[in-house]
Structures are given as C-alpha cells and as structure tokens.
Amino acid sequence: MTISEAAKKWNVKPNTVCEYIANGYILNLQADNNQIILPDILAPRVKKKPQSERERDVYIIKALNESQYVSYPILGITQEHFAERLKALEKSGCIFKRDEDCNDYSTNMNFILNTEKASKQYHIHLKIFAPEISLLSL
C-alpha cells in the first residue's frame, strides 16, 4: 500500500501517514523503487499515550473494538512490554489469537477482542465496530 492509498483507506492526509512513518508507528515497511510500501493494515490508533498498565490495556482493547492498529511504538513502550500486555490480555480471556501458530506480539493485528469479557473486566462500555467473528470459524 502506498502513502496515498493509506491516506485514503485511513481517511487522513498523506502528511499524517508520513508522520506515522517518521515516528516509527508503522512496522514492516518496505521500499520498492524509491517508494515506501506500507503493510495493508487498519488505521492506526494514535491518541494520547497511556501511562499505566491498565490504561495501556484499555487502549489496546479500544483499538481492537474500533478496528484500529496499535504497535509498541504508538504506545511508546518496548516491544517486550507490549508483548507482555498482549499476553496478559490473552491470559485474561479479553483477547484471543486469530492464528494460534502466529507468535507476532509487535502489533494487535493477530488478535480478536472478546467484548463481553473485556467490558466486564475493565468496566468500560464497548460498542462493537468490527463484525462479529465466530469462535467456531477460527
């Protein structure tokens, strides 16, 4: 996906996409003939950086609920710390992997939200933005 394509898909200006790239928010970029190629991802959730563990967990949960992309640079934490948060949410039953064989914990792209469990555990109101995904279909 090119910068222009990403801007259209994410409903932002191309300069915003360039800011995301410059800040390191988008992982797995590639270069092709002097052009940056972005992975085909959801729109990044770029809001005020959460400061506590709970705030980080809620940020990840809300991103999944709103079909948005989050990576460890967006949260301003290490990849290891981000992986710990995803694993903690997974262990709690708030999220689960789309693909059990994939061990990528650098973004939220491999995870699906369990809205009922997440809203009960974190006492937050979630609207379901993403289409329902049956556990049986995975």
C-alpha positions as CSV (number, residue, x, y, z in Angstrom):
1,M,0.0,0.0,0.0
2,T,1.4,3.4,-0.9
3,I,1.2,6.5,1.2
4,S,-1.6,7.9,-0.9
5,E,-3.5,4.6,-0.7
6,A,-3.0,4.5,3.1
7,A,-4.2,8.1,3.4
8,K,-7.4,7.2,1.5
9,K,-8.0,4.0,3.4
10,W,-7.4,5.6,6.9
11,N,-9.2,8.8,6.0
12,V,-6.2,11.0,6.9
13,K,-4.0,13.3,4.9
14,P,-0.8,12.0,3.3
15,N,1.2,14.2,5.6
16,T,-0.3,12.3,8.6
17,V,0.7,9.0,7.1
18,C,4.3,10.4,6.7
19,E,4.2,11.5,10.4
20,Y,3.2,7.9,11.4
21,I,6.1,6.6,9.3
22,A,8.6,9.2,10.7
23,N,7.5,8.3,14.3
24,G,8.0,4.6,13.6
25,Y,4.4,3.7,14.3
26,I,4.0,1.5,11.2
27,L,6.0,-1.7,11.4
28,N,7.2,-3.8,8.5
29,L,7.6,-1.1,5.9
30,Q,9.3,-2.0,2.6
31,A,11.0,0.1,-0.1
32,D,10.4,-0.5,-3.8
33,N,12.0,1.7,-6.5
34,N,12.4,4.6,-4.1
35,Q,8.8,4.3,-2.9
36,I,7.7,3.3,0.6
37,I,5.3,0.4,0.7
38,L,3.2,0.1,3.8
39,P,1.6,-3.2,5.0
40,D,-2.1,-3.4,4.4
41,I,-3.2,-2.6,8.0
42,L,-6.1,-1.0,9.7
43,A,-6.0,2.7,10.5
44,P,-3.5,3.3,13.4
45,R,-5.0,4.4,16.7
46,V,-2.8,7.5,17.5
47,K,-4.2,9.1,20.7
48,K,-2.6,10.4,23.9
49,K,-0.1,7.8,25.1
50,P,-1.4,5.8,28.1
51,Q,0.8,5.9,31.2
52,S,-0.3,2.9,33.4
53,E,-0.7,-0.8,32.7
54,R,-4.4,-0.5,32.9
55,E,-4.6,2.4,30.5
56,R,-2.4,0.5,28.0
57,D,-4.7,-2.5,28.3
58,V,-7.8,-0.3,27.7
59,Y,-6.1,1.4,24.8
60,I,-5.4,-2.0,23.1
61,I,-8.9,-3.2,23.8
62,K,-10.5,0.0,22.4
63,A,-8.3,-0.2,19.3
64,L,-9.5,-3.8,18.7
65,N,-13.1,-2.8,19.3
66,E,-12.8,0.1,16.8
67,S,-10.8,-2.0,14.3
68,Q,-7.7,0.0,14.6
69,Y,-4.0,-0.8,14.5
70,V,-1.7,-0.5,17.5
71,S,2.0,-1.2,17.7
72,Y,4.5,-0.8,20.6
73,P,6.0,2.5,19.2
74,I,2.5,4.0,19.2
75,L,2.3,3.4,22.9
76,G,5.9,4.5,23.5
77,I,7.0,1.3,25.1
78,T,9.3,-1.6,24.3
79,Q,8.3,-4.5,22.1
80,E,8.8,-6.8,25.1
81,H,6.5,-4.7,27.3
82,F,3.9,-4.6,24.5
83,A,4.1,-8.3,24.2
84,E,3.6,-8.7,27.9
85,R,0.4,-6.6,27.8
86,L,-1.0,-8.7,24.9
87,K,-0.2,-11.9,26.7
88,A,-1.8,-10.7,29.9
89,L,-5.0,-9.7,27.9
90,E,-4.9,-13.1,26.2
91,K,-4.5,-14.9,29.5
92,S,-7.4,-13.0,31.0
93,G,-9.6,-14.0,28.1
94,C,-10.2,-10.4,26.9
95,I,-8.5,-11.2,23.6
96,F,-7.5,-14.3,21.6
97,K,-5.3,-15.0,18.7
98,R,-6.7,-15.2,15.1
99,D,-4.0,-17.7,14.3
100,E,-2.6,-19.8,17.1
101,D,0.6,-20.6,15.1
102,C,1.4,-16.9,14.8
103,N,3.6,-15.6,17.6
104,D,3.8,-11.9,16.5
105,Y,3.2,-9.7,19.5
106,S,4.5,-6.5,18.0
107,T,1.1,-5.3,17.0
108,N,-2.6,-6.1,17.8
109,M,-3.2,-7.4,14.2
110,N,-3.2,-11.0,15.2
111,F,-5.8,-10.6,17.9
112,I,-9.6,-10.6,18.2
113,L,-11.5,-8.9,21.1
114,N,-13.8,-10.8,23.4
115,T,-16.0,-7.7,24.0
116,E,-18.1,-9.3,26.8
117,K,-15.1,-10.3,28.9
118,A,-13.1,-7.1,28.2
119,S,-16.0,-4.8,29.1
120,K,-16.7,-6.8,32.4
121,Q,-13.1,-7.0,33.4
122,Y,-12.2,-3.4,32.6
123,H,-15.6,-1.8,33.4
124,I,-15.6,0.0,30.1
125,H,-18.5,0.4,27.6
126,L,-17.6,-1.0,24.2
127,K,-19.5,-0.6,21.0
128,I,-18.9,-3.3,18.6
129,F,-17.4,-1.7,15.5
130,A,-16.0,-4.8,13.9
131,P,-18.2,-7.5,12.5
132,E,-18.9,-10.4,14.8
133,I,-16.5,-13.2,14.4
134,S,-17.5,-16.7,15.4
135,L,-15.0,-18.6,17.5
136,L,-16.2,-21.7,15.6
137,S,-15.0,-20.3,12.3
138,L,-11.4,-19.9,13.6
